[in-house]
Each structure stands twice: as structure tokens, then as C-alpha cells.
Amino acid sequence: MDEVVERFNRLKRANPHTGNVLILAQIVSEHSLTKRQIKKYLHLLCRKDYDYFEDEKGLIDFLYSFSKK
């Protein structure tokens, strides 16, 4: 398991009522993730929440805006 997944799992355990996409946004703000990496983790970690978002590209762009550049 890589460090992003481990960090996600720790944050989810500490904040069980926080949405997965918001937790991913926190991780994106801590790491310099590319759009490709964000898409990978979005599909891997946020599959349950993913159906609520109709515009995948818009969501990826939104999450990328939190990334350290």
C-alpha cells in the first residue's frame, strides 16, 4: 500500500463522517499530485462517492486546485 492510501485510511478512521472526496482533497493539498494521480486515487478511494459527481474532469480540476505547485 502506498503512502497516499495509508494517509487516506488514517484520516478516514480519525474522521469517519467526513466524505471521501474531502479527505482526498486534504491529501492532495499535502502532496504534489498530478491530475493522473488524482484520477487514479479518485477511482480507487472514492468509488462510493464518485456517482454523485457527473463531471469527472471538473472534479479532477477542482481537486488539482488544492495541489501544491
PDB file of N, H, CA, C and O in Angstrom:
ATOM      1  N   MET A   1       0.847  -1.175   0.000  1.00  0.00           N
ATOM      2  CA  MET A   1       0.000   0.000   0.000  1.00  0.00           C
ATOM      3  C   MET A   1       0.897   1.244   0.000  1.00  0.00           C
ATOM      4  O   MET A   1       1.876   1.303   0.745  1.00  0.00           O
ATOM      5  N   ASP A   2       0.573   2.213  -0.814  1.00  0.00           N
ATOM      6  H   ASP A   2      -0.222   2.165  -1.419  1.00  0.00           H
ATOM      7  CA  ASP A   2       1.421   3.398  -0.864  1.00  0.00           C
ATOM      8  C   ASP A   2       1.010   4.413   0.199  1.00  0.00           C
ATOM      9  O   ASP A   2      -0.008   4.252   0.873  1.00  0.00           O
ATOM     10  N   GLU A   3       1.814   5.451   0.336  1.00  0.00           N
ATOM     11  H   GLU A   3       2.641   5.582  -0.211  1.00  0.00           H
ATOM     12  CA  GLU A   3       1.605   6.409   1.424  1.00  0.00           C
ATOM     13  C   GLU A   3       0.301   7.197   1.300  1.00  0.00           C
ATOM     14  O   GLU A   3      -0.280   7.579   2.316  1.00  0.00           O
ATOM     15  N   VAL A   4      -0.168   7.446   0.081  1.00  0.00           N
ATOM     16  H   VAL A   4       0.303   7.136  -0.744  1.00  0.00           H
ATOM     17  CA  VAL A   4      -1.433   8.171  -0.089  1.00  0.00           C
ATOM     18  C   VAL A   4      -2.595   7.330   0.440  1.00  0.00           C
ATOM     19  O   VAL A   4      -3.471   7.845   1.134  1.00  0.00           O
ATOM     20  N   VAL A   5      -2.602   6.057   0.117  1.00  0.00           N
ATOM     21  H   VAL A   5      -1.891   5.638  -0.447  1.00  0.00           H
ATOM     22  CA  VAL A   5      -3.667   5.170   0.590  1.00  0.00           C
ATOM     23  C   VAL A   5      -3.599   5.033   2.111  1.00  0.00           C
ATOM     24  O   VAL A   5      -4.630   5.050   2.784  1.00  0.00           O
ATOM     25  N   GLU A   6      -2.387   4.897   2.652  1.00  0.00           N
ATOM     26  H   GLU A   6      -1.550   4.883   2.106  1.00  0.00           H
ATOM     27  CA  GLU A   6      -2.237   4.801   4.104  1.00  0.00           C
ATOM     28  C   GLU A   6      -2.729   6.074   4.788  1.00  0.00           C
ATOM     29  O   GLU A   6      -3.422   6.007   5.802  1.00  0.00           O
ATOM     30  N   ARG A   7      -2.373   7.232   4.234  1.00  0.00           N
ATOM     31  H   ARG A   7      -1.809   7.286   3.409  1.00  0.00           H
ATOM     32  CA  ARG A   7      -2.807   8.517   4.793  1.00  0.00           C
ATOM     33  C   ARG A   7      -4.336   8.629   4.716  1.00  0.00           C
ATOM     34  O   ARG A   7      -4.980   9.083   5.662  1.00  0.00           O
ATOM     35  N   PHE A   8      -4.900   8.217   3.594  1.00  0.00           N
ATOM     36  H   PHE A   8      -4.377   7.849   2.826  1.00  0.00           H
ATOM     37  CA  PHE A   8      -6.358   8.237   3.430  1.00  0.00           C
ATOM     38  C   PHE A   8      -7.023   7.391   4.514  1.00  0.00           C
ATOM     39  O   PHE A   8      -7.979   7.829   5.154  1.00  0.00           O
ATOM     40  N   ASN A   9      -6.517   6.191   4.713  1.00  0.00           N
ATOM     41  H   ASN A   9      -5.741   5.835   4.194  1.00  0.00           H
ATOM     42  CA  ASN A   9      -7.110   5.287   5.707  1.00  0.00           C
ATOM     43  C   ASN A   9      -7.006   5.856   7.118  1.00  0.00           C
ATOM     44  O   ASN A   9      -7.944   5.732   7.905  1.00  0.00           O
ATOM     45  N   ARG A  10      -5.858   6.487   7.450  1.00  0.00           N
ATOM     46  H   ARG A  10      -5.096   6.588   6.810  1.00  0.00           H
ATOM     47  CA  ARG A  10      -5.706   7.103   8.776  1.00  0.00           C
ATOM     48  C   ARG A  10      -6.702   8.248   8.963  1.00  0.00           C
ATOM     49  O   ARG A  10      -7.352   8.349  10.004  1.00  0.00           O
ATOM     50  N   LEU A  11      -6.816   9.112   7.945  1.00  0.00           N
ATOM     51  H   LEU A  11      -6.288   9.030   7.100  1.00  0.00           H
ATOM     52  CA  LEU A  11      -7.749  10.236   8.040  1.00  0.00           C
ATOM     53  C   LEU A  11      -9.197   9.756   8.116  1.00  0.00           C
ATOM     54  O   LEU A  11     -10.006  10.337   8.839  1.00  0.00           O
ATOM     55  N   LYS A  12      -9.523   8.711   7.383  1.00  0.00           N
ATOM     56  H   LYS A  12      -8.866   8.239   6.795  1.00  0.00           H
ATOM     57  CA  LYS A  12     -10.895   8.180   7.387  1.00  0.00           C
ATOM     58  C   LYS A  12     -11.238   7.587   8.749  1.00  0.00           C
ATOM     59  O   LYS A  12     -12.357   7.751   9.235  1.00  0.00           O
ATOM     60  N   ARG A  13     -10.281   6.902   9.364  1.00  0.00           N
ATOM     61  H   ARG A  13      -9.372   6.769   8.969  1.00  0.00           H
ATOM     62  CA  ARG A  13     -10.526   6.357  10.707  1.00  0.00           C
ATOM     63  C   ARG A  13     -10.702   7.482  11.732  1.00  0.00           C
ATOM     64  O   ARG A  13     -11.541   7.389  12.627  1.00  0.00           O
ATOM     65  N   ALA A  14      -9.909   8.537  11.592  1.00  0.00           N
ATOM     66  H   ALA A  14      -9.227   8.612  10.865  1.00  0.00           H
ATOM     67  CA  ALA A  14      -9.984   9.662  12.535  1.00  0.00           C
ATOM     68  C   ALA A  14     -11.238  10.506  12.311  1.00  0.00           C
ATOM     69  O   ALA A  14     -11.755  11.115  13.247  1.00  0.00           O
ATOM     70  N   ASN A  15     -11.720  10.541  11.082  1.00  0.00           N
ATOM     71  H   ASN A  15     -11.300  10.047  10.321  1.00  0.00           H
ATOM     72  CA  ASN A  15     -12.877  11.370  10.717  1.00  0.00           C
ATOM     73  C   ASN A  15     -13.886  10.542   9.920  1.00  0.00           C
ATOM     74  O   ASN A  15     -14.059  10.767   8.723  1.00  0.00           O
ATOM     75  N   PRO A  16     -14.546   9.598  10.564  1.00  0.00           N
ATOM     76  CA  PRO A  16     -15.397   8.662   9.814  1.00  0.00           C
ATOM     77  C   PRO A  16     -16.593   9.302   9.114  1.00  0.00           C
ATOM     78  O   PRO A  16     -17.140   8.715   8.181  1.00  0.00           O
ATOM     79  N   HIS A  17     -17.007  10.486   9.542  1.00  0.00           N
ATOM     80  H   HIS A  17     -16.562  10.963  10.301  1.00  0.00           H
ATOM     81  CA  HIS A  17     -18.178  11.113   8.930  1.00  0.00           C
ATOM     82  C   HIS A  17     -17.812  12.086   7.815  1.00  0.00           C
ATOM     83  O   HIS A  17     -18.692  12.668   7.182  1.00  0.00           O
ATOM     84  N   THR A  18     -16.523  12.262   7.576  1.00  0.00           N
ATOM     85  H   THR A  18     -15.808  11.788   8.090  1.00  0.00           H
ATOM     86  CA  THR A  18     -16.072  13.152   6.507  1.00  0.00           C
ATOM     87  C   THR A  18     -16.121  12.397   5.185  1.00  0.00           C
ATOM     88  O   THR A  18     -15.737  11.229   5.118  1.00  0.00           O
ATOM     89  N   GLY A  19     -16.588  13.057   4.143  1.00  0.00           N
ATOM     90  H   GLY A  19     -16.900  14.006   4.198  1.00  0.00           H
ATOM     91  CA  GLY A  19     -16.685  12.421   2.833  1.00  0.00           C
ATOM     92  C   GLY A  19     -15.324  12.065   2.257  1.00  0.00           C
ATOM     93  O   GLY A  19     -14.328  12.742   2.513  1.00  0.00           O
ATOM     94  N   ASN A  20     -15.299  11.008   1.486  1.00  0.00           N
ATOM     95  H   ASN A  20     -16.108  10.459   1.278  1.00  0.00           H
ATOM     96  CA  ASN A  20     -14.048  10.530   0.902  1.00  0.00           C
ATOM     97  C   ASN A  20     -13.400  11.556  -0.014  1.00  0.00           C
ATOM     98  O   ASN A  20     -12.176  11.677  -0.033  1.00  0.00           O
ATOM     99  N   VAL A  21     -14.201  12.296  -0.775  1.00  0.00           N
ATOM    100  H   VAL A  21     -15.196  12.197  -0.760  1.00  0.00           H
ATOM    101  CA  VAL A  21     -13.647  13.294  -1.691  1.00  0.00           C
ATOM    102  C   VAL A  21     -12.982  14.420  -0.901  1.00  0.00           C
ATOM    103  O   VAL A  21     -11.942  14.932  -1.315  1.00  0.00           O
ATOM    104  N   LEU A  22     -13.567  14.809   0.227  1.00  0.00           N
ATOM    105  H   LEU A  22     -14.412  14.393   0.564  1.00  0.00           H
ATOM    106  CA  LEU A  22     -12.949  15.843   1.063  1.00  0.00           C
ATOM    107  C   LEU A  22     -11.644  15.357   1.671  1.00  0.00           C
ATOM    108  O   LEU A  22     -10.686  16.123   1.781  1.00  0.00           O
ATOM    109  N   ILE A  23     -11.598  14.105   2.061  1.00  0.00           N
ATOM    110  H   ILE A  23     -12.376  13.483   1.971  1.00  0.00           H
ATOM    111  CA  ILE A  23     -10.351  13.540   2.581  1.00  0.00           C
ATOM    112  C   ILE A  23      -9.301  13.523   1.478  1.00  0.00           C
ATOM    113  O   ILE A  23      -8.138  13.842   1.724  1.00  0.00           O
ATOM    114  N   LEU A  24      -9.701  13.156   0.270  1.00  0.00           N
ATOM    115  H   LEU A  24     -10.647  12.897   0.071  1.00  0.00           H
ATOM    116  CA  LEU A  24      -8.760  13.171  -0.852  1.00  0.00           C
ATOM    117  C   LEU A  24      -8.267  14.590  -1.119  1.00  0.00           C
ATOM    118  O   LEU A  24      -7.093  14.776  -1.440  1.00  0.00           O
ATOM    119  N   ALA A  25      -9.131  15.591  -0.994  1.00  0.00           N
ATOM    120  H   ALA A  25     -10.085  15.440  -0.732  1.00  0.00           H
ATOM    121  CA  ALA A  25      -8.714  16.987  -1.172  1.00  0.00           C
ATOM    122  C   ALA A  25      -7.654  17.362  -0.143  1.00  0.00           C
ATOM    123  O   ALA A  25      -6.702  18.069  -0.472  1.00  0.00           O
ATOM    124  N   GLN A  26      -7.801  16.904   1.087  1.00  0.00           N
ATOM    125  H   GLN A  26      -8.574  16.329   1.355  1.00  0.00           H
ATOM    126  CA  GLN A  26      -6.796  17.154   2.131  1.00  0.00           C
ATOM    127  C   GLN A  26      -5.457  16.546   1.736  1.00  0.00           C
ATOM    128  O   GLN A  26      -4.414  17.183   1.884  1.00  0.00           O
ATOM    129  N   ILE A  27      -5.484  15.321   1.236  1.00  0.00           N
ATOM    130  H   ILE A  27      -6.331  14.804   1.116  1.00  0.00           H
ATOM    131  CA  ILE A  27      -4.251  14.643   0.834  1.00  0.00           C
ATOM    132  C   ILE A  27      -3.618  15.350  -0.358  1.00  0.00           C
ATOM    133  O   ILE A  27      -2.398  15.507  -0.408  1.00  0.00           O
ATOM    134  N   VAL A  28      -4.432  15.775  -1.314  1.00  0.00           N
ATOM    135  H   VAL A  28      -5.423  15.648  -1.273  1.00  0.00           H
ATOM    136  CA  VAL A  28      -3.918  16.496  -2.483  1.00  0.00           C
ATOM    137  C   VAL A  28      -3.220  17.774  -2.036  1.00  0.00           C
ATOM    138  O   VAL A  28      -2.204  18.156  -2.616  1.00  0.00           O
ATOM    139  N   SER A  29      -3.754  18.442  -1.006  1.00  0.00           N
ATOM    140  H   SER A  29      -4.580  18.132  -0.535  1.00  0.00           H
ATOM    141  CA  SER A  29      -3.133  19.678  -0.526  1.00  0.00           C
ATOM    142  C   SER A  29      -1.804  19.414   0.176  1.00  0.00           C
ATOM    143  O   SER A  29      -0.965  20.310   0.262  1.00  0.00           O
ATOM    144  N   GLU A  30      -1.605  18.206   0.675  1.00  0.00           N
ATOM    145  H   GLU A  30      -2.287  17.478   0.606  1.00  0.00           H
ATOM    146  CA  GLU A  30      -0.359  17.853   1.364  1.00  0.00           C
ATOM    147  C   GLU A  30       0.724  17.359   0.409  1.00  0.00           C
ATOM    148  O   GLU A  30       1.912  17.436   0.724  1.00  0.00           O
ATOM    149  N   HIS A  31       0.326  16.862  -0.732  1.00  0.00           N
ATOM    150  H   HIS A  31      -0.638  16.799  -0.987  1.00  0.00           H
ATOM    151  CA  HIS A  31       1.260  16.276  -1.700  1.00  0.00           C
ATOM    152  C   HIS A  31       1.095  16.976  -3.043  1.00  0.00           C
ATOM    153  O   HIS A  31       0.051  17.565  -3.323  1.00  0.00           O
ATOM    154  N   SER A  32       2.098  16.908  -3.842  1.00  0.00           N
ATOM    155  H   SER A  32       2.946  16.429  -3.615  1.00  0.00           H
ATOM    156  CA  SER A  32       2.007  17.442  -5.204  1.00  0.00           C
ATOM    157  C   SER A  32       1.564  16.313  -6.127  1.00  0.00           C
ATOM    158  O   SER A  32       2.392  15.639  -6.740  1.00  0.00           O
ATOM    159  N   LEU A  33       0.272  16.115  -6.219  1.00  0.00           N
ATOM    160  H   LEU A  33      -0.401  16.663  -5.722  1.00  0.00           H
ATOM    161  CA  LEU A  33      -0.258  15.053  -7.068  1.00  0.00           C
ATOM    162  C   LEU A  33      -0.590  15.603  -8.448  1.00  0.00           C
ATOM    163  O   LEU A  33      -1.081  16.723  -8.585  1.00  0.00           O
ATOM    164  N   THR A  34      -0.314  14.799  -9.462  1.00  0.00           N
ATOM    165  H   THR A  34       0.085  13.889  -9.350  1.00  0.00           H
ATOM    166  CA  THR A  34      -0.684  15.175 -10.822  1.00  0.00           C
ATOM    167  C   THR A  34      -2.158  14.848 -11.040  1.00  0.00           C
ATOM    168  O   THR A  34      -2.776  14.148 -10.238  1.00  0.00           O
ATOM    169  N   LYS A  35      -2.708  15.361 -12.128  1.00  0.00           N
ATOM    170  H   LYS A  35      -2.206  15.930 -12.780  1.00  0.00           H
ATOM    171  CA  LYS A  35      -4.112  15.059 -12.437  1.00  0.00           C
ATOM    172  C   LYS A  35      -4.308  13.564 -12.661  1.00  0.00           C
ATOM    173  O   LYS A  35      -5.345  13.009 -12.298  1.00  0.00           O
ATOM    174  N   ARG A  36      -3.319  12.919 -13.255  1.00  0.00           N
ATOM    175  H   ARG A  36      -2.477  13.370 -13.550  1.00  0.00           H
ATOM    176  CA  ARG A  36      -3.410  11.469 -13.482  1.00  0.00           C
ATOM    177  C   ARG A  36      -3.452  10.714 -12.152  1.00  0.00           C
ATOM    178  O   ARG A  36      -4.223   9.767 -11.995  1.00  0.00           O
ATOM    179  N   GLN A  37      -2.617  11.138 -11.192  1.00  0.00           N
ATOM    180  H   GLN A  37      -1.991  11.908 -11.319  1.00  0.00           H
ATOM    181  CA  GLN A  37      -2.623  10.501  -9.873  1.00  0.00           C
ATOM    182  C   GLN A  37      -3.946  10.758  -9.155  1.00  0.00           C
ATOM    183  O   GLN A  37      -4.494   9.860  -8.515  1.00  0.00           O
ATOM    184  N   ILE A  38      -4.454  11.981  -9.262  1.00  0.00           N
ATOM    185  H   ILE A  38      -4.008  12.710  -9.781  1.00  0.00           H
ATOM    186  CA  ILE A  38      -5.733  12.310  -8.630  1.00  0.00           C
ATOM    187  C   ILE A  38      -6.833  11.417  -9.188  1.00  0.00           C
ATOM    188  O   ILE A  38      -7.660  10.903  -8.435  1.00  0.00           O
ATOM    189  N   LYS A  39      -6.845  11.233 -10.497  1.00  0.00           N
ATOM    190  H   LYS A  39      -6.173  11.650 -11.109  1.00  0.00           H
ATOM    191  CA  LYS A  39      -7.861  10.378 -11.119  1.00  0.00           C
ATOM    192  C   LYS A  39      -7.747   8.946 -10.604  1.00  0.00           C
ATOM    193  O   LYS A  39      -8.755   8.305 -10.309  1.00  0.00           O
ATOM    194  N   LYS A  40      -6.520   8.450 -10.499  1.00  0.00           N
ATOM    195  H   LYS A  40      -5.701   8.972 -10.738  1.00  0.00           H
ATOM    196  CA  LYS A  40      -6.287   7.092 -10.003  1.00  0.00           C
ATOM    197  C   LYS A  40      -6.843   6.936  -8.586  1.00  0.00           C
ATOM    198  O   LYS A  40      -7.572   5.984  -8.306  1.00  0.00           O
ATOM    199  N   TYR A  41      -6.502   7.864  -7.698  1.00  0.00           N
ATOM    200  H   TYR A  41      -5.910   8.637  -7.925  1.00  0.00           H
ATOM    201  CA  TYR A  41      -6.955   7.762  -6.311  1.00  0.00           C
ATOM    202  C   TYR A  41      -8.447   8.044  -6.179  1.00  0.00           C
ATOM    203  O   TYR A  41      -9.106   7.492  -5.298  1.00  0.00           O
ATOM    204  N   LEU A  42      -8.976   8.887  -7.037  1.00  0.00           N
ATOM    205  H   LEU A  42      -8.441   9.335  -7.753  1.00  0.00           H
ATOM    206  CA  LEU A  42     -10.414   9.153  -7.035  1.00  0.00           C
ATOM    207  C   LEU A  42     -11.182   7.867  -7.317  1.00  0.00           C
ATOM    208  O   LEU A  42     -12.164   7.563  -6.640  1.00  0.00           O
ATOM    209  N   HIS A  43     -10.734   7.119  -8.310  1.00  0.00           N
ATOM    210  H   HIS A  43      -9.936   7.366  -8.860  1.00  0.00           H
ATOM    211  CA  HIS A  43     -11.395   5.855  -8.658  1.00  0.00           C
ATOM    212  C   HIS A  43     -11.153   4.791  -7.589  1.00  0.00           C
ATOM    213  O   HIS A  43     -12.042   3.996  -7.283  1.00  0.00           O
ATOM    214  N   LEU A  44      -9.948   4.781  -7.026  1.00  0.00           N
ATOM    215  H   LEU A  44      -9.226   5.427  -7.275  1.00  0.00           H
ATOM    216  CA  LEU A  44      -9.582   3.761  -6.048  1.00  0.00           C
ATOM    217  C   LEU A  44     -10.238   3.997  -4.686  1.00  0.00           C
ATOM    218  O   LEU A  44     -10.747   3.060  -4.072  1.00  0.00           O
ATOM    219  N   LEU A  45     -10.228   5.242  -4.216  1.00  0.00           N
ATOM    220  H   LEU A  45      -9.815   6.003  -4.714  1.00  0.00           H
ATOM    221  CA  LEU A  45     -10.626   5.532  -2.841  1.00  0.00           C
ATOM    222  C   LEU A  45     -12.021   6.126  -2.701  1.00  0.00           C
ATOM    223  O   LEU A  45     -12.617   6.058  -1.626  1.00  0.00           O
ATOM    224  N   CYS A  46     -12.543   6.701  -3.762  1.00  0.00           N
ATOM    225  H   CYS A  46     -12.059   6.756  -4.636  1.00  0.00           H
ATOM    226  CA  CYS A  46     -13.809   7.440  -3.648  1.00  0.00           C
ATOM    227  C   CYS A  46     -14.901   6.853  -4.521  1.00  0.00           C
ATOM    228  O   CYS A  46     -15.829   7.561  -4.913  1.00  0.00           O
ATOM    229  N   ARG A  47     -14.805   5.596  -4.825  1.00  0.00           N
ATOM    230  H   ARG A  47     -14.051   5.021  -4.507  1.00  0.00           H
ATOM    231  CA  ARG A  47     -15.769   4.961  -5.720  1.00  0.00           C
ATOM    232  C   ARG A  47     -17.199   5.108  -5.212  1.00  0.00           C
ATOM    233  O   ARG A  47     -18.121   5.330  -5.996  1.00  0.00           O
ATOM    234  N   LYS A  48     -17.380   4.983  -3.904  1.00  0.00           N
ATOM    235  H   LYS A  48     -16.630   4.803  -3.267  1.00  0.00           H
ATOM    236  CA  LYS A  48     -18.721   5.082  -3.317  1.00  0.00           C
ATOM    237  C   LYS A  48     -19.315   6.476  -3.521  1.00  0.00           C
ATOM    238  O   LYS A  48     -20.503   6.611  -3.814  1.00  0.00           O
ATOM    239  N   ASP A  49     -18.490   7.507  -3.368  1.00  0.00           N
ATOM    240  H   ASP A  49     -17.525   7.397  -3.131  1.00  0.00           H
ATOM    241  CA  ASP A  49     -18.949   8.889  -3.522  1.00  0.00           C
ATOM    242  C   ASP A  49     -18.931   9.340  -4.972  1.00  0.00           C
ATOM    243  O   ASP A  49     -19.535  10.354  -5.323  1.00  0.00           O
ATOM    244  N   TYR A  50     -18.252   8.599  -5.796  1.00  0.00           N
ATOM    245  H   TYR A  50     -17.761   7.776  -5.511  1.00  0.00           H
ATOM    246  CA  TYR A  50     -17.980   9.031  -7.165  1.00  0.00           C
ATOM    247  C   TYR A  50     -19.244   9.223  -7.987  1.00  0.00           C
ATOM    248  O   TYR A  50     -19.286  10.106  -8.844  1.00  0.00           O
ATOM    249  N   ASP A  51     -20.263   8.430  -7.755  1.00  0.00           N
ATOM    250  H   ASP A  51     -20.229   7.712  -7.059  1.00  0.00           H
ATOM    251  CA  ASP A  51     -21.500   8.504  -8.542  1.00  0.00           C
ATOM    252  C   ASP A  51     -22.236   9.829  -8.381  1.00  0.00           C
ATOM    253  O   ASP A  51     -23.063  10.184  -9.220  1.00  0.00           O
ATOM    254  N   TYR A  52     -21.943  10.556  -7.317  1.00  0.00           N
ATOM    255  H   TYR A  52     -21.271  10.267  -6.635  1.00  0.00           H
ATOM    256  CA  TYR A  52     -22.615  11.836  -7.088  1.00  0.00           C
ATOM    257  C   TYR A  52     -22.103  12.938  -8.014  1.00  0.00           C
ATOM    258  O   TYR A  52     -22.737  13.983  -8.156  1.00  0.00           O
ATOM    259  N   PHE A  53     -20.958  12.700  -8.637  1.00  0.00           N
ATOM    260  H   PHE A  53     -20.443  11.851  -8.521  1.00  0.00           H
ATOM    261  CA  PHE A  53     -20.339  13.722  -9.474  1.00  0.00           C
ATOM    262  C   PHE A  53     -20.502  13.353 -10.937  1.00  0.00           C
ATOM    263  O   PHE A  53     -20.042  12.298 -11.375  1.00  0.00           O
ATOM    264  N   GLU A  54     -21.159  14.227 -11.690  1.00  0.00           N
ATOM    265  H   GLU A  54     -21.532  15.083 -11.333  1.00  0.00           H
ATOM    266  CA  GLU A  54     -21.406  13.954 -13.103  1.00  0.00           C
ATOM    267  C   GLU A  54     -20.214  14.330 -13.971  1.00  0.00           C
ATOM    268  O   GLU A  54     -19.997  13.729 -15.024  1.00  0.00           O
ATOM    269  N   ASP A  55     -19.445  15.315 -13.540  1.00  0.00           N
ATOM    270  H   ASP A  55     -19.621  15.803 -12.686  1.00  0.00           H
ATOM    271  CA  ASP A  55     -18.362  15.854 -14.351  1.00  0.00           C
ATOM    272  C   ASP A  55     -17.014  15.433 -13.768  1.00  0.00           C
ATOM    273  O   ASP A  55     -16.473  16.113 -12.897  1.00  0.00           O
ATOM    274  N   GLU A  56     -16.476  14.313 -14.247  1.00  0.00           N
ATOM    275  H   GLU A  56     -16.916  13.760 -14.955  1.00  0.00           H
ATOM    276  CA  GLU A  56     -15.209  13.810 -13.722  1.00  0.00           C
ATOM    277  C   GLU A  56     -14.083  14.814 -13.924  1.00  0.00           C
ATOM    278  O   GLU A  56     -13.301  15.058 -13.006  1.00  0.00           O
ATOM    279  N   LYS A  57     -13.992  15.394 -15.107  1.00  0.00           N
ATOM    280  H   LYS A  57     -14.627  15.196 -15.853  1.00  0.00           H
ATOM    281  CA  LYS A  57     -12.913  16.344 -15.382  1.00  0.00           C
ATOM    282  C   LYS A  57     -13.004  17.553 -14.453  1.00  0.00           C
ATOM    283  O   LYS A  57     -11.987  18.024 -13.944  1.00  0.00           O
ATOM    284  N   GLY A  58     -14.205  18.049 -14.234  1.00  0.00           N
ATOM    285  H   GLY A  58     -15.031  17.667 -14.648  1.00  0.00           H
ATOM    286  CA  GLY A  58     -14.393  19.178 -13.323  1.00  0.00           C
ATOM    287  C   GLY A  58     -13.982  18.842 -11.899  1.00  0.00           C
ATOM    288  O   GLY A  58     -13.382  19.668 -11.210  1.00  0.00           O
ATOM    289  N   LEU A  59     -14.301  17.636 -11.459  1.00  0.00           N
ATOM    290  H   LEU A  59     -14.788  16.966 -12.018  1.00  0.00           H
ATOM    291  CA  LEU A  59     -13.928  17.205 -10.116  1.00  0.00           C
ATOM    292  C   LEU A  59     -12.413  17.074  -9.999  1.00  0.00           C
ATOM    293  O   LEU A  59     -11.828  17.488  -8.998  1.00  0.00           O
ATOM    294  N   ILE A  60     -11.781  16.502 -11.014  1.00  0.00           N
ATOM    295  H   ILE A  60     -12.257  16.166 -11.827  1.00  0.00           H
ATOM    296  CA  ILE A  60     -10.322  16.368 -11.003  1.00  0.00           C
ATOM    297  C   ILE A  60      -9.669  17.746 -11.003  1.00  0.00           C
ATOM    298  O   ILE A  60      -8.710  17.974 -10.266  1.00  0.00           O
ATOM    299  N   ASP A  61     -10.177  18.665 -11.822  1.00  0.00           N
ATOM    300  H   ASP A  61     -10.956  18.480 -12.421  1.00  0.00           H
ATOM    301  CA  ASP A  61      -9.642  20.031 -11.841  1.00  0.00           C
ATOM    302  C   ASP A  61      -9.817  20.702 -10.480  1.00  0.00           C
ATOM    303  O   ASP A  61      -8.920  21.398 -10.005  1.00  0.00           O
ATOM    304  N   PHE A  62     -10.975  20.489  -9.855  1.00  0.00           N
ATOM    305  H   PHE A  62     -11.704  19.924 -10.240  1.00  0.00           H
ATOM    306  CA  PHE A  62     -11.229  21.049  -8.528  1.00  0.00           C
ATOM    307  C   PHE A  62     -10.220  20.514  -7.519  1.00  0.00           C
ATOM    308  O   PHE A  62      -9.624  21.287  -6.768  1.00  0.00           O
ATOM    309  N   LEU A  63     -10.026  19.205  -7.497  1.00  0.00           N
ATOM    310  H   LEU A  63     -10.510  18.578  -8.107  1.00  0.00           H
ATOM    311  CA  LEU A  63      -9.069  18.614  -6.564  1.00  0.00           C
ATOM    312  C   LEU A  63      -7.648  19.076  -6.873  1.00  0.00           C
ATOM    313  O   LEU A  63      -6.858  19.314  -5.959  1.00  0.00           O
ATOM    314  N   TYR A  64      -7.322  19.201  -8.152  1.00  0.00           N
ATOM    315  H   TYR A  64      -7.963  19.007  -8.894  1.00  0.00           H
ATOM    316  CA  TYR A  64      -5.979  19.637  -8.552  1.00  0.00           C
ATOM    317  C   TYR A  64      -5.698  21.060  -8.071  1.00  0.00           C
ATOM    318  O   TYR A  64      -4.544  21.414  -7.832  1.00  0.00           O
ATOM    319  N   SER A  65      -6.731  21.869  -7.931  1.00  0.00           N
ATOM    320  H   SER A  65      -7.669  21.581  -8.126  1.00  0.00           H
ATOM    321  CA  SER A  65      -6.535  23.246  -7.468  1.00  0.00           C
ATOM    322  C   SER A  65      -5.993  23.289  -6.037  1.00  0.00           C
ATOM    323  O   SER A  65      -5.447  24.310  -5.621  1.00  0.00           O
ATOM    324  N   PHE A  66      -6.134  22.207  -5.284  1.00  0.00           N
ATOM    325  H   PHE A  66      -6.578  21.377  -5.623  1.00  0.00           H
ATOM    326  CA  PHE A  66      -5.585  22.130  -3.935  1.00  0.00           C
ATOM    327  C   PHE A  66      -4.125  21.685  -3.926  1.00  0.00           C
ATOM    328  O   PHE A  66      -3.457  21.786  -2.897  1.00  0.00           O
ATOM    329  N   SER A  67      -3.626  21.198  -5.054  1.00  0.00           N
ATOM    330  H   SER A  67      -4.169  21.116  -5.889  1.00  0.00           H
ATOM    331  CA  SER A  67      -2.281  20.641  -5.128  1.00  0.00           C
ATOM    332  C   SER A  67      -1.229  21.728  -4.995  1.00  0.00           C
ATOM    333  O   SER A  67      -1.383  22.834  -5.513  1.00  0.00           O
ATOM    334  N   LYS A  68      -0.150  21.388  -4.285  1.00  0.00           N
ATOM    335  H   LYS A  68      -0.025  20.489  -3.864  1.00  0.00           H
ATOM    336  CA  LYS A  68       0.980  22.312  -4.187  1.00  0.00           C
ATOM    337  C   LYS A  68       1.669  22.342  -5.533  1.00  0.00           C
ATOM    338  O   LYS A  68       1.983  21.300  -6.110  1.00  0.00           O
ATOM    339  N   LYS A  69       1.897  23.525  -6.019  1.00  0.00           N
ATOM    340  H   LYS A  69       1.642  24.371  -5.551  1.00  0.00           H
ATOM    341  CA  LYS A  69       2.518  23.642  -7.344  1.00  0.00           C
ATOM    342  C   LYS A  69       3.925  24.147  -7.231  1.00  0.00           C
ATOM    343  O   LYS A  69       4.606  24.309  -8.243  1.00  0.00           O
TER     344      LYS A  69
END
